[in-house]
Amino acid sequence: MLIFEIIFGIIGLLLGIAYNQPFLIILGGGSIIHAIYRFINLPKKDRTILKHGYKGKAKFIRRTETLIKGRHRYLVYYGYTDENGEYHEVEAPGFFTYNQTNNIQGCLWLPIKYIGKKSVLLVDLHSLIN
């Protein structure tokens, strides 16, 4: 989530300055820059959902396997009920490894923000440990 990444960056930056540690300064600054870059590159509809959407939880539904450049990759689908009581099943952006999909499947609930049938995950699924 972008907020946690920015908070982590600020803490790292402050600790680096306080203890005169260049590594922590670089780590904190890099984290802040990365979070800003990710926010700027979000599609406009995603920014609108993040700003005005309803907070909710989504549940892992299934994964489908595909072969990309000779490697097995997976698409992940999650489902949620919107503000009108309608159920939606959505494909998560990107492709995932087998271990990542197992970790995603192990999550009880995935935090999201949504407006109707449009949703944005509040967790970076690719950052889950392989």
C-alpha positions in Angstrom: 0.0 0.0 0.0 1.3 3.4 -0.9 0.8 5.0 2.5 2.8 2.3 4.3 5.6 2.7 1.7 5.7 6.4 2.3 5.7 6.0 6.1 8.5 3.4 5.8 10.4 5.9 3.7 10.0 8.8 6.0 11.1 6.7 9.0 14.1 5.4 7.2 15.0 8.9 6.0 14.7 10.3 9.5 16.7 7.5 11.1 19.4 7.9 8.4 19.7 11.6 9.1 19.6 11.1 12.9 22.3 8.4 12.9 24.2 9.8 9.9 23.7 6.5 8.0 23.8 7.0 4.2 22.3 3.5 3.6 19.1 4.4 5.6 18.9 7.8 3.8 19.1 6.1 0.4 16.6 3.4 1.5 14.1 5.9 2.9 14.4 8.3 0.0 14.2 5.5 -2.6 11.0 4.2 -0.9 9.4 7.6 -1.0 10.3 8.1 -4.7 9.1 4.7 -5.6 5.7 5.3 -3.9 5.3 8.7 -5.6 6.2 7.0 -9.0 3.6 4.3 -8.4 0.9 6.8 -7.6 1.7 9.0 -10.6 1.6 6.0 -12.9 -1.8 4.8 -11.7 -4.5 5.1 -14.3 -6.9 8.0 -13.7 -9.8 5.7 -12.9 -7.7 3.9 -10.2 -6.9 7.3 -8.6 -10.6 8.2 -8.6 -11.5 4.9 -7.0 -8.7 5.3 -4.4 -9.9 8.8 -3.6 -13.7 8.3 -3.6 -14.2 4.6 -3.4 -15.7 2.4 -0.6 -13.3 0.3 1.5 -14.0 -3.4 1.4 -12.6 -6.9 1.3 -12.2 -9.3 -1.5 -11.8 -13.0 -1.4 -9.5 -15.1 -3.6 -11.6 -17.1 -6.1 -9.4 -19.0 -8.5 -6.2 -19.0 -10.6 -5.8 -20.0 -14.2 -2.5 -21.1 -15.7 -1.0 -19.7 -18.8 2.4 -20.3 -20.6 4.4 -17.2 -21.2 7.8 -17.6 -22.9 8.1 -21.2 -21.8 7.2 -20.4 -18.1 4.1 -21.2 -16.2 2.4 -18.0 -15.0 -1.0 -17.6 -13.3 -3.8 -15.1 -13.5 -5.6 -14.5 -10.2 -9.3 -13.7 -9.8 -10.9 -12.2 -6.7 -14.5 -11.5 -5.8 -16.4 -8.9 -3.8 -19.8 -7.4 -3.2 -20.3 -3.8 -4.1 -22.3 -1.0 -2.4 -25.5 -2.1 -4.2 -25.2 -5.7 -3.0 -24.0 -7.0 -6.4 -21.3 -9.6 -6.6 -18.3 -9.0 -8.9 -15.5 -11.3 -9.9 -12.3 -9.4 -11.1 -9.0 -10.4 -12.6 -6.1 -9.0 -10.6 -3.6 -7.1 -12.8 -0.4 -8.9 -13.9 0.8 -12.5 -13.9 2.0 -14.4 -10.9 4.2 -17.3 -10.1 2.9 -20.5 -8.5 4.3 -19.5 -5.1 2.8 -16.1 -5.3 -0.6 -17.5 -6.1 -0.4 -19.9 -3.1 0.4 -16.9 -0.9 -2.5 -14.9 -2.3 -4.8 -17.9 -1.8 -3.6 -18.2 1.8 -4.8 -14.6 2.5 -8.2 -14.7 4.1 -9.2 -11.3 2.7 -7.6 -8.8 0.3 -8.2 -5.1 1.1 -9.7 -3.2 -1.8 -11.4 0.0 -2.6 -14.3 -0.1 -5.1 -17.0 1.8 -6.9 -19.5 -0.5 -8.5 -17.8 -3.1 -10.7 -14.4 -1.2 -10.7 -12.0 -2.0 -7.9 -8.4 -1.4 -6.9 -6.4 -3.7 -4.7 -4.8 -1.9 -1.7 -2.0 -4.5 -1.5 0.8 -5.1 -4.1 0.3 -8.8 -4.8 3.7 -9.0 -6.5 5.4 -8.1 -3.3 4.3 -11.3 -1.6 7.2 -13.6 -0.7 7.9 -16.3 -3.3 
